[in-house]
């Protein structure tokens, strides 16, 4: 298999691979005075106080909030709230934002939290750990991104990682501190979103790609990985052979382990999370798999480790964690983080499913793209709150394709657009016209094609501008067999508009992915209770 990514901290030929860069920027703090301080200054900022580097991975976040349940009484100190840094949740264009999910019959709604780890190198400590001197103090990028989805009934949890070098469309974002607007861009590496106004642009990028509403984000400081691993007494990880992540040219994380299971702490834990050279095919995909194993193992440690009931140890861990976090306003206090931790603790470990966004290589083999059908399906499962472990009952949302003609169908105006361009496929010529004629044949005599618009959309969608046209849009969906949740209100259209996506490139009947609610095999699902997971070692990196 070809390698999918440029190296992380080791590669000096590509900015996208850097670990630990950060650029100063004003950020709201949790102090009573509401003052503004530079991005990354935090409680150890300028004036002689040490600044922490943001984690280039996000796995620790879940562990931080879970451990809070062990002793909330010890967490309620104002200085812990002051430690927390805050930033805007979504700074993207409103038209690219996803609608909030509807509550279930019990009045419950799911939780979607984006976990972000940047590659900022902004202090002596960070630079020592990250290396790559040519990238010191340059804008940070979101090299690790994990969407954490907690089901509405809190019975299961899904995590979807996106490889840092995935090419996506980044929406227009406006920095809330400088008011600078960054124009929308296409086929841009997803980790570049963070430098376009902050974590709120990374959130906006995810919502645009997945159409999943994100409730919160958490961005974590790099120093936390070492402290967290030490606080729980080490995190067990496994390799199937002796490994030494090191090359003669200086690449590699430096990880050196014997075959079998080892409890890693401190710098060694960091090396595990950064290792690319030595795991499987040497790609970012393999590194993501190792991070999933670590995250699952740390959660198990935090839930089982009785020493964390010790008030002193818990207090020290809480202070470290809050100093490491940057969150949105909705999570801007220890109390709110504690409330979140209570929700997360309701989910049994065996119902946590870790996945990677299905992907394909770009044409040059150095980047990856969302795999059209599989990625869209995985996002839909999360959006519809369907458990990725397959233990949910099937949820029926698909409209029937055998609807009887209605007297008003011939009065419903429908504009059809061609959105069949895929990440690796050219658009289907004339597709909008073909589907418009299909609708005419079904009685929608005012259906017309818009030949001037060529879009790239993984999933077919019907849009409508106002409530009075929602019924018409749902009627079109019913006739074509398009799921009801793919009918969306949008300010971008003037009337009922059908965008034929890459999932309907041929044929006269739309086949919904709802017919199969199984998680795509290409998502590489890993169960949170799997204690036998072991990373495969590249024979070239054994010792």
DRENZAZA-479327 format. One line per field, with one value per residue (C-alpha): residue number from 1; z, x, y. Coordinates in nm, 3 decimals. Example, Ala and Ser with C-alpha at 12.3 -4.5 7.8 and 13.67 -1.06 7.14 Angstrom:
num [1,2]
c3 [0.780,0.714]
c1 [1.230,1.367]
c2 [-0.450,-0.106]
This chain:
num [1,2,3,4,5,6,7,8,9,10,11,12,13,14,15,16,17,18,19,20,21,22,23,24,25,26,27,28,29,30,31,32,33,34,35,36,37,38,39,40,41,42,43,44,45,46,47,48,49,50,51,52,53,54,55,56,57,58,59,60,61,62,63,64,65,66,67,68,69,70,71,72,73,74,75,76,77,78,79,80,81,82,83,84,85,86,87,88,89,90,91,92,93,94,95,96,97,98,99,100,101,102,103,104,105,106,107,108,109,110,111,112,113,114,115,116,117,118,119,120,121,122,123,124,125,126,127,128,129,130,131,132,133,134,135,136,137,138,139,140,141,142,143,144,145,146,147,148,149,150,151,152,153,154,155,156,157,158,159,160,161,162,163,164,165,166,167,168,169,170,171,172,173,174,175,176,177,178,179,180,181,182,183,184,185,186,187,188,189,190,191,192,193,194,195,196,197,198,199,200,201,202,203,204,205,206,207,208,209,210,211,212,213,214,215,216,217,218,219,220,221,222,223,224,225,226,227,228,229,230,231,232,233,234,235,236,237,238,239,240,241,242,243,244,245,246,247,248,249,250,251,252,253,254,255,256,257,258,259,260,261,262,263,264,265,266,267,268,269,270,271,272,273,274,275,276,277,278,279,280,281,282,283,284,285,286,287,288,289,290,291,292,293,294,295,296,297,298,299,300,301,302,303,304,305,306,307,308,309,310,311,312,313,314,315,316,317,318,319,320,321,322,323,324,325,326,327,328,329,330,331,332,333,334,335,336,337,338,339,340,341,342,343,344,345,346,347,348,349,350,351,352,353,354,355,356,357,358,359,360,361,362,363,364,365,366,367,368,369,370,371,372,373,374,375,376,377,378,379,380,381,382,383,384,385,386,387,388,389,390,391,392,393,394,395,396,397,398,399,400,401,402,403,404,405,406,407,408,409,410,411,412,413,414,415,416,417,418,419,420,421,422,423,424,425,426,427,428,429,430,431,432,433,434,435,436,437,438,439,440,441,442,443,444,445,446,447,448,449,450,451,452,453,454,455,456,457,458,459,460,461,462,463,464,465,466,467,468,469,470,471,472,473,474,475,476,477,478,479,480,481,482,483,484,485,486,487,488,489,490,491,492,493,494,495,496,497,498,499,500,501,502,503,504,505,506,507,508,509,510,511,512,513,514,515,516,517,518,519,520,521,522,523,524,525,526,527,528,529,530,531,532,533,534,535,536,537,538,539,540,541,542,543]
c3 [0.000,-0.079,0.208,0.247,0.439,0.473,0.798,1.117,1.312,1.105,0.755,0.677,0.321,0.406,0.650,0.695,0.891,1.171,1.535,1.785,1.607,1.748,1.662,1.919,1.900,2.140,2.332,2.595,2.939,3.228,3.465,3.645,3.466,3.125,2.991,2.658,2.631,2.354,2.211,2.414,2.688,2.942,3.306,3.217,2.952,2.919,3.234,3.326,3.328,3.116,2.819,2.735,2.389,2.245,2.205,1.849,1.938,2.107,2.278,2.624,2.620,2.669,2.958,3.120,3.128,3.238,3.534,3.655,3.770,4.037,4.264,4.144,4.488,4.453,4.117,4.206,4.258,4.087,3.985,3.783,3.593,3.542,3.390,3.109,2.781,2.565,2.197,1.965,1.870,1.501,1.301,0.959,0.719,0.849,0.526,0.589,0.938,1.015,1.177,1.537,1.570,1.684,2.023,2.046,2.197,2.546,2.479,2.459,2.202,2.105,2.189,1.927,2.049,1.822,1.981,1.832,1.870,1.707,1.595,1.757,1.836,2.047,2.345,2.429,2.579,2.276,2.037,2.223,2.198,1.841,1.669,1.315,1.386,1.053,1.174,1.516,1.597,1.272,1.256,1.420,1.234,1.350,1.296,1.496,1.468,1.629,1.636,1.956,1.926,2.234,2.153,2.266,2.509,2.630,2.556,2.306,2.184,1.843,1.756,1.398,1.318,1.007,0.872,0.897,0.526,0.404,0.123,0.199,0.124,0.403,0.438,0.477,0.837,1.028,1.315,1.612,1.758,1.451,1.234,0.948,0.701,0.534,0.196,0.138,-0.023,-0.200,-0.190,0.107,0.378,0.673,0.926,0.767,0.911,1.253,1.124,0.966,1.279,1.536,1.635,1.532,1.169,1.222,1.363,1.063,0.826,0.989,0.975,0.608,0.520,0.736,0.793,1.158,1.413,1.659,2.014,2.158,2.087,2.314,2.216,2.437,2.536,2.439,2.793,2.902,2.731,2.956,3.274,3.206,3.137,3.459,3.660,3.583,3.640,3.273,2.974,2.843,2.471,2.258,1.959,1.780,1.752,1.899,1.757,1.726,1.541,1.405,1.068,0.968,0.840,1.176,1.108,1.362,1.707,1.895,2.038,2.148,2.290,2.332,2.174,2.377,2.618,2.785,3.017,2.867,3.062,3.013,2.700,2.595,2.588,2.367,2.137,2.097,1.989,1.745,1.588,1.217,1.106,1.237,1.254,0.970,0.639,0.788,0.710,0.912,0.896,1.098,1.345,1.391,1.467,1.737,1.886,1.900,2.090,2.333,2.386,2.459,2.697,2.885,2.933,3.076,3.309,3.430,3.500,3.679,3.859,4.223,4.302,4.129,4.425,4.619,4.662,4.622,4.303,4.159,4.241,4.074,3.768,3.754,3.766,3.495,3.276,3.301,3.224,2.910,2.773,2.530,2.500,2.361,2.584,2.639,2.824,2.977,3.344,3.549,3.641,3.274,3.209,3.506,3.373,3.042,3.217,3.386,3.046,2.908,3.204,3.129,2.820,2.888,2.763,2.543,2.355,2.253,1.885,1.737,1.360,1.090,0.812,0.504,0.258,-0.076,-0.199,-0.400,-0.754,-0.642,-0.359,-0.096,0.034,0.103,0.015,0.173,0.012,-0.157,-0.059,0.260,0.414,0.340,0.498,0.815,0.852,0.801,1.073,1.317,1.202,1.250,1.589,1.478,1.685,1.495,1.686,1.517,1.842,1.777,1.632,1.274,1.256,0.961,0.804,0.435,0.240,0.023,-0.348,-0.443,-0.347,-0.533,-0.754,-0.583,-0.750,-0.675,-0.804,-1.140,-0.962,-0.762,-0.918,-0.877,-0.987,-1.036,-0.999,-1.086,-0.774,-0.895,-0.891,-0.641,-0.471,-0.730,-1.001,-1.269,-1.276,-1.483,-1.787,-1.826,-1.496,-1.383,-1.709,-1.680,-1.326,-1.419,-1.697,-1.449,-1.227,-1.523,-1.598,-1.240,-1.269,-1.163,-1.487,-1.359,-1.286,-1.474,-1.484,-1.392,-1.639,-1.518,-1.177,-1.120,-0.757,-0.562,-0.301,-0.161,-0.072,-0.266,-0.091,-0.143,-0.022,0.035,0.145,0.375,0.583,0.326,0.076,0.317,0.225,-0.145,-0.079,0.131,-0.148,-0.402,-0.157,-0.103,-0.474,-0.538,-0.224,-0.071,0.312,0.500,0.680,0.342,0.299,0.446,0.484,0.323,0.263,-0.047,-0.266,-0.389,-0.430,-0.401,-0.526,-0.580,-0.578,-0.731,-0.540,-0.611,-0.451,-0.745,-1.057,-1.260,-1.270,-1.231,-0.867,-0.573,-0.354,-0.003,0.218,0.488,0.350,0.533,0.871,0.917,0.968,0.652,0.686,0.552,0.877,1.063,1.372,1.706,2.018,2.340,2.540,2.308,2.530,2.270,2.007,1.907,1.656,1.370,1.343,1.008,0.986,0.881,1.227,1.453,1.671]
c1 [0.000,0.127,0.183,-0.100,0.057,0.364,0.550,0.442,0.718,0.990,0.923,1.063,0.930,0.565,0.406,0.110,0.315,0.427,0.370,0.335,0.307,0.107,0.073,-0.024,-0.387,-0.629,-0.845,-1.111,-1.011,-1.214,-1.097,-1.352,-1.237,-1.312,-0.977,-0.828,-0.501,-0.293,-0.381,-0.185,-0.082,-0.316,-0.217,0.150,0.176,0.383,0.522,0.739,0.472,0.520,0.290,0.177,0.178,-0.149,-0.173,-0.139,-0.393,-0.731,-0.765,-0.697,-1.010,-1.248,-1.037,-1.033,-1.408,-1.464,-1.231,-1.422,-1.704,-1.483,-1.496,-1.678,-1.661,-1.291,-1.320,-1.526,-1.258,-1.263,-0.899,-0.985,-1.244,-0.983,-0.750,-0.992,-0.942,-1.246,-1.308,-1.607,-1.782,-1.851,-1.710,-1.814,-2.072,-2.425,-2.530,-2.280,-2.403,-2.591,-2.933,-2.960,-3.104,-3.461,-3.531,-3.642,-3.972,-3.824,-3.713,-3.345,-3.097,-2.753,-2.427,-2.161,-1.822,-1.526,-1.192,-0.903,-0.528,-0.306,0.054,0.159,0.529,0.515,0.747,1.089,0.930,0.709,0.995,1.212,0.942,0.837,1.163,1.140,1.305,1.195,0.835,0.872,0.598,0.409,0.028,-0.104,-0.299,-0.554,-0.351,-0.588,-0.966,-1.211,-1.588,-1.729,-2.100,-2.300,-2.640,-2.955,-3.040,-2.675,-2.653,-2.367,-2.086,-1.922,-1.592,-1.503,-1.147,-1.056,-0.700,-0.522,-0.435,-0.792,-0.874,-1.202,-1.389,-1.328,-1.607,-1.564,-1.456,-1.431,-1.185,-1.390,-1.097,-0.950,-1.266,-1.050,-1.250,-1.088,-1.240,-1.382,-1.142,-1.176,-0.966,-0.768,-0.613,-0.850,-0.580,-0.547,-0.888,-0.744,-0.523,-0.824,-0.957,-0.931,-1.109,-1.445,-1.337,-1.248,-1.598,-1.746,-1.547,-1.682,-2.041,-2.008,-1.864,-2.084,-2.403,-2.372,-2.455,-2.166,-2.255,-1.907,-1.536,-1.242,-0.884,-0.612,-0.264,0.029,0.168,-0.149,-0.060,0.240,0.063,-0.250,-0.057,0.140,-0.173,-0.337,-0.018,0.044,-0.164,-0.128,-0.051,0.043,0.272,0.309,0.689,0.978,0.958,1.199,1.053,1.374,1.545,1.901,1.784,1.636,1.272,1.053,0.908,1.180,0.932,1.115,0.911,0.938,0.681,0.363,0.187,0.367,0.228,0.353,0.392,0.534,0.741,0.693,0.315,0.366,0.593,0.321,0.069,0.310,0.444,0.400,0.722,0.702,0.325,0.174,0.220,0.371,0.066,-0.141,-0.418,-0.207,-0.120,-0.492,-0.549,-0.280,-0.441,-0.776,-0.616,-0.456,-0.779,-0.977,-0.709,-0.689,-1.066,-1.057,-0.775,-0.957,-1.275,-1.098,-0.810,-0.909,-0.614,-0.799,-1.037,-0.752,-0.849,-0.494,-0.427,-0.763,-0.711,-0.370,-0.515,-0.802,-0.567,-0.348,-0.648,-0.808,-0.477,-0.456,-0.805,-0.949,-1.327,-1.629,-1.846,-2.091,-1.821,-1.652,-1.666,-1.561,-1.925,-2.020,-1.735,-1.847,-2.203,-2.063,-1.857,-2.171,-2.334,-2.028,-2.004,-2.352,-2.212,-2.073,-1.717,-1.829,-2.061,-1.787,-1.695,-1.386,-1.379,-1.182,-1.361,-1.357,-1.104,-0.935,-0.601,-0.583,-0.450,-0.092,-0.109,0.006,-0.332,-0.665,-1.026,-1.354,-1.466,-1.789,-2.039,-1.884,-1.797,-2.146,-2.296,-2.085,-2.179,-2.546,-2.536,-2.395,-2.634,-2.932,-2.803,-2.762,-2.510,-2.199,-2.173,-2.488,-2.675,-2.953,-3.287,-3.319,-3.460,-3.690,-3.667,-3.687,-3.984,-4.164,-4.090,-4.434,-4.633,-4.960,-4.973,-5.119,-5.348,-5.103,-4.782,-4.809,-4.804,-4.486,-4.188,-3.865,-3.520,-3.272,-2.898,-2.612,-2.407,-2.259,-1.897,-1.721,-1.385,-1.237,-1.504,-1.599,-1.961,-2.211,-2.292,-2.663,-2.761,-2.974,-3.171,-3.225,-3.363,-3.577,-3.736,-3.788,-3.984,-4.189,-4.279,-4.399,-4.633,-4.408,-4.455,-4.273,-3.949,-3.656,-3.282,-3.026,-2.744,-2.534,-2.461,-2.217,-2.174,-1.986,-2.206,-2.170,-2.537,-2.850,-3.049,-3.368,-3.363,-3.643,-3.628,-3.931,-4.184,-4.460,-4.259,-4.156,-4.457,-4.373,-4.013,-4.123,-4.364,-4.079,-3.870,-4.154,-4.199,-3.827,-3.763,-3.526,-3.509,-3.694,-3.378,-3.225,-3.488,-3.346,-3.440,-3.181,-3.139,-2.933,-3.232,-3.538,-3.764,-3.768,-3.427,-3.310,-2.931,-2.851,-2.547,-2.260,-2.468,-2.717,-2.503,-2.715,-3.061,-3.418,-3.470,-3.281,-3.150,-3.113,-2.823,-3.090,-3.157,-2.842,-2.747,-2.425,-2.102,-1.885,-1.593,-1.370,-1.432,-1.206,-1.428,-1.263,-1.467,-1.383,-1.375,-1.130,-0.831,-0.663,-0.603,-0.236,-0.053,0.124,0.491,0.660,0.945,1.181,1.142,1.208,1.515]
c2 [0.000,0.348,0.585,0.831,1.112,1.321,1.247,1.421,1.593,1.431,1.569,1.913,1.923,1.979,2.221,1.989,1.739,1.968,1.891,2.171,2.506,2.792,3.156,3.420,3.524,3.686,3.441,3.474,3.349,3.219,3.494,3.707,4.019,3.870,3.988,3.887,3.706,3.561,3.221,2.974,3.221,3.064,3.033,2.986,3.255,3.571,3.731,3.436,3.170,2.860,2.810,2.458,2.319,2.191,1.814,1.692,1.428,1.443,1.106,1.247,1.459,1.171,1.048,1.392,1.427,1.069,1.099,1.404,1.179,1.024,1.327,1.632,1.788,1.838,2.014,2.317,2.576,2.909,2.885,2.574,2.775,3.046,2.788,2.711,2.896,2.961,3.026,3.056,2.731,2.794,3.085,2.959,3.098,3.037,2.867,2.588,2.506,2.186,2.186,2.066,1.714,1.664,1.510,1.148,1.034,1.070,1.427,1.331,1.461,1.328,1.506,1.577,1.698,1.769,1.679,1.877,1.843,2.105,2.091,2.422,2.482,2.794,2.750,2.610,2.301,2.250,2.304,2.056,1.791,1.867,1.955,2.096,2.432,2.579,2.578,2.741,2.994,2.939,2.909,2.591,2.326,2.070,1.756,1.535,1.559,1.319,1.360,1.212,1.123,1.024,0.874,1.050,0.770,0.754,0.381,0.404,0.627,0.659,0.826,0.919,1.026,1.218,1.181,1.515,1.521,1.468,1.710,1.890,2.211,2.464,2.722,3.095,3.168,3.496,3.531,3.655,3.852,4.021,4.023,3.892,3.684,3.386,3.303,2.957,2.711,2.378,2.059,2.190,1.975,1.962,2.045,2.392,2.484,2.571,2.851,3.023,3.192,2.913,2.591,2.739,2.704,2.338,2.288,2.469,2.247,1.932,2.057,2.147,1.806,1.583,1.785,1.678,1.948,1.991,2.097,2.153,2.136,2.059,2.138,1.994,2.106,1.886,1.864,1.686,1.359,1.308,1.414,1.210,0.892,0.940,1.023,0.688,0.493,0.423,0.316,-0.043,-0.070,-0.369,-0.436,-0.769,-0.738,-0.538,-0.186,0.105,0.403,0.550,0.588,0.666,1.005,1.100,1.027,0.853,0.917,0.730,0.477,0.163,-0.125,-0.500,-0.732,-0.766,-0.530,-0.239,0.026,0.352,0.677,1.025,1.076,0.714,0.765,1.070,0.868,0.605,0.865,1.027,0.708,0.672,0.505,0.150,0.094,-0.107,0.079,0.394,0.609,0.852,0.593,0.350,0.623,0.695,0.326,0.339,0.649,0.467,0.179,0.421,0.613,0.297,0.172,0.503,0.515,0.164,0.267,0.575,0.383,0.099,0.272,0.309,0.537,0.820,0.826,0.985,1.355,1.482,1.292,1.385,1.752,1.753,1.582,1.831,2.128,1.982,1.903,2.247,2.416,2.204,2.268,2.518,2.482,2.659,2.879,2.595,2.399,2.702,2.602,2.301,2.248,2.218,1.977,1.774,1.761,1.639,1.374,1.239,1.197,1.018,0.785,0.649,0.474,0.122,0.071,-0.217,0.020,0.265,0.228,0.395,0.446,0.624,0.811,0.585,0.726,0.683,0.811,1.132,1.114,1.180,0.924,1.174,1.285,1.120,1.199,1.092,0.765,0.879,0.610,0.476,0.814,0.947,0.636,0.665,1.033,0.944,0.679,0.932,1.203,0.971,0.852,0.490,0.293,0.190,-0.138,-0.268,-0.326,-0.075,-0.165,-0.044,0.307,0.361,0.705,0.620,0.749,0.497,0.508,0.377,0.686,0.739,1.050,1.356,1.608,1.888,1.724,1.901,2.238,2.175,2.352,2.156,2.265,1.979,2.031,1.798,1.723,1.393,1.507,1.282,1.313,1.076,1.087,1.337,1.459,1.261,1.471,1.548,1.392,1.687,1.673,1.299,1.323,1.625,1.420,1.137,1.375,1.502,1.142,1.101,1.398,1.688,1.880,2.189,2.006,2.160,2.104,2.368,2.292,2.584,2.432,2.145,2.052,1.791,1.627,1.277,1.242,1.341,1.615,1.813,2.175,2.422,2.790,2.830,2.638,2.679,2.470,2.195,1.981,2.007,1.907,1.609,1.506,1.496,1.293,1.045,0.985,0.932,0.725,0.981,0.963,1.233,1.345,1.434,1.705,2.025,2.388,2.615,2.986,2.909,2.817,3.006,2.703,2.325,2.215,1.858,1.812,1.473,1.351,1.113,0.836,0.850,0.868,0.625,0.472,0.592,0.495,0.633,0.352,0.483,0.387,0.356,0.010,-0.100,0.044,-0.153,0.037,0.025,-0.216,0.060,0.255,0.006,-0.009,-0.088,-0.169,0.015,-0.308,-0.484,-0.561,-0.783,-0.513,-0.501,-0.281,-0.457,-0.361,-0.297,-0.554,-0.273,-0.117,-0.415,-0.454]
